């Protein structure tokens, strides 16, 4: 039931609220504001300091945002793999 997001980071798959592509979603001002506020509230966890491709929002501790170098399709496949 756990999803590996890269490096040494694993999250509970049942806590996932959404998985988003950084290139496509950060075009919108509302997404940039959301990520900025999450960062200000210390809710952002950088899984890797390489070029990020996605972010995953979870329900743990209110909410958390994991920024990952994995693309959305890879994370979705991992989620589907545990639910099969």
C-alpha positions in Angstrom: 0.0 0.0 0.0 3.0 2.3 -0.1 4.2 4.2 -3.1 7.9 5.0 -3.7 8.3 8.5 -5.0 12.1 8.5 -5.4 15.2 8.7 -3.3 14.2 7.4 0.2 10.6 8.7 0.1 7.6 6.4 0.4 4.0 7.5 1.0 0.8 5.7 1.8 -1.1 5.2 -1.4 -4.4 5.6 0.3 -3.4 9.2 1.4 -3.0 10.4 -2.2 -5.4 13.2 -3.1 -3.9 14.0 -6.5 -0.9 13.6 -8.8 0.0 16.5 -11.1 2.4 17.3 -13.9 4.5 20.3 -13.0 4.9 21.5 -16.6 1.2 21.5 -17.4 -0.2 22.7 -14.1 2.2 25.5 -13.1 1.0 27.4 -16.2 -2.1 28.3 -14.1 -1.7 31.1 -11.5 -3.9 29.2 -9.0 -1.5 26.3 -9.0 1.5 28.5 -8.6 -0.2 30.2 -5.6 -1.1 26.8 -4.1 2.5 25.6 -4.3 3.7 28.9 -2.9 1.4 28.8 0.0 2.2 25.1 0.7 5.9 26.0 0.7 5.3 28.9 3.0 3.4 26.6 5.4 6.3 24.1 5.2 4.1 21.5 3.6 6.4 20.9 0.6 8.8 18.0 0.6 11.4 17.8 -2.2 12.0 14.1 -2.9 14.9 14.9 -5.2 16.8 18.0 -6.1 17.0 17.1 -9.7 14.6 18.6 -12.3 11.1 17.9 -10.9 8.4 16.5 -13.1 5.4 16.1 -10.8 3.9 16.8 -7.5 1.7 14.6 -5.4 -0.7 16.0 -2.8 -1.5 13.7 0.2 -3.9 13.9 3.1 -1.2 13.2 5.7 -0.8 15.9 8.4 -3.6 17.9 7.0 -1.9 17.9 3.6 1.5 17.5 2.2 3.0 18.2 -1.3 5.7 15.9 -2.6 7.8 17.2 -5.5 9.3 14.4 -7.4 11.5 13.7 -10.4 9.1 10.9 -11.5 6.6 11.6 -14.2 2.8 11.3 -13.5 2.4 8.1 -15.5 5.1 6.3 -13.4 3.4 7.2 -10.2 0.0 6.3 -11.5 1.3 2.9 -12.6 2.6 2.3 -9.1 -0.7 3.3 -7.5 -2.6 1.0 -9.9 -0.2 -1.8 -9.2 -1.0 -1.8 -5.5 -4.8 -1.6 -6.1 -4.9 -4.5 -8.6 
